[in-house]
Amino acid sequence: MRDQSEFAPDLSDAEAGSADGPPDGLMAVYAQNRHALLRFLCARTRDADLAQDLCQELWLRIARAAPGPLGNPRAYLFQAANRLALDHARGAWRRSMRDGEWLAGEDGALHAPDLRPDPAPGADDALIAAQEAALLARAIAQLPPGAARALTLHKIDGLTHSQVAAHMGISRSGVEKHMAVAMKHLRAALADCGAGARAASHPSEAPEMLPLAGDDHGR
Amino acid sequence: MEDRAAIEQSALCWHQAVCEGTVDWDAFTLWLEAAPAHAAAYDSVALADSLLDQHRDALSQTHQAQRQRHRWWPVGAGVAASLLALAWWHGGASTTPSAPDITQTSTAARALALADGTHITLAPRSRLEQRGNSFSVAGDAVFDVPHRPGRTMVITGGGLAISDIGTRFELNVEAQGVRLTVAEGRVSVALPGVAAPLIVNADHALLWRASTAQATLSERPHARIGTWARGELSYTDAPLDLVVADIARYGDRPLALSPALGDTHFTGTLLLGHGHSPAQDLARLLGLAWHVPAAGGAGRLEPANQR
């Protein structure tokens, strides 16, 4: 396992605030917590280079559009960093879905991606979004009844866990158990899709199924 | 060694804390660093949840459609008879208990105009009985009923009683089930075994299955009724046995359905009249085999690979 100090490079001048004097507000909080944010992103993505990139992206975002007064600016920055990591994972997931479709080919035979016409980006995104929605609908339809009910009430109808518990006549912990079952099934369904996920489906290689953000970086 | 189920449960808990804004970010970082499997488990939980959030509207629409298709009512035996009796009493109270007026059609439809402005189009091979403001239908009939305050018309068929009328609707009563399609206004329907009446609004259809005592309410935007009078039979996700019953009613020969096709549904339009064979068209559209005895008699629809 790599030493965490490996993941703590120096701040750039801009990030440290040296170009325009000492940073203030959210920028100051960022400067104070940059190493903690970078360490979090390294742990989150398991990729030092990607973590650096995402940290830089986080700084650019808050520099471009600083939000209004924040009750807990440190938590805000971690949430934003976590969101960036998730966005990157979403991108990797979509690429794996797209590549999987291409390699499989519409006729069921394998085709090299460069032998197929590149679809328009908008049409491609819409198609993948439709595929994602259909995949989720199928996965939900195959859930055990209790898990399907709890998931639908919570995630689709927008009820809180307590409201779901009252609606189903069960305890809150019962709802959480149903949700755990539902999420496990959904993750398995998602893992069955996408080229990267298929490649990672062998327990000896990557037991946790989904394509990792930036797995090809710095390894 | 930490087992996978425990890791997944922890990942769910961390994700929940992140979503609720209660997470300790330093503790979360330590947990993620503790093992590569932790970050991978969290990644997949967060990704699945974000996909659910992104597609919530699409999933909600799918779920609503399923709710519409599977809105079932249980039934209790014996209540149908009391509902029918109530319907007869309700209508009979304003009239003398004389013999009913009966209209029976053969191969041609028949239009009836009542003194109160109601128009009824009775389909071929159908029967209408009238006692005052109470009607009973077997087969198919289209009702165009002007609203008259103080008057309640009751129409029964297949165990259902329809009332509170000022509307246009089609009622189809077969042995296999009852179909009610409302084009304008709304009607109140008493279902066997259900205490409260069901309101069926315009652009909605109700399917009552006698064999299973189940009712399905579905939307029918711009509902078209009585299309058989214009030489068309239009369907949306209709059970095949009811489609076959219609073809037998409006076609030129009886038609039977293989039990193997009992769960098949059909969406589309079949044309009636000279030069058209709705049974053959249906077979082509669904990829089925249509067998017609050389000596005449009932045709039969079967799966294509049968025989």
Interface residues (C-beta under 8 A of the other chain):
Chain A: Q4 A36 R39 F40 A43 R44 T45 R46 R74 A75 F78 Q79 N82 L86 A89 R90 W93 A129 E132 A133 L136 A137 I140 L151 T152 K155 I156 D157 E176 M179 A180 M183 K184 L186 R187 L190 A191 A206 P207 E208 M209 L210 L212 A213
Chain B: R4 E8 Q9 L12 V18 G21 V23 W25 D26 F28 T29 L32 E33 P36 A37 A39 A40 A41 Y42 D43 S44 V45 A46 L47 A48 D49 S50 L51 L52 D53 Q54 H55 R56 A58 L59 S60 T62 H63
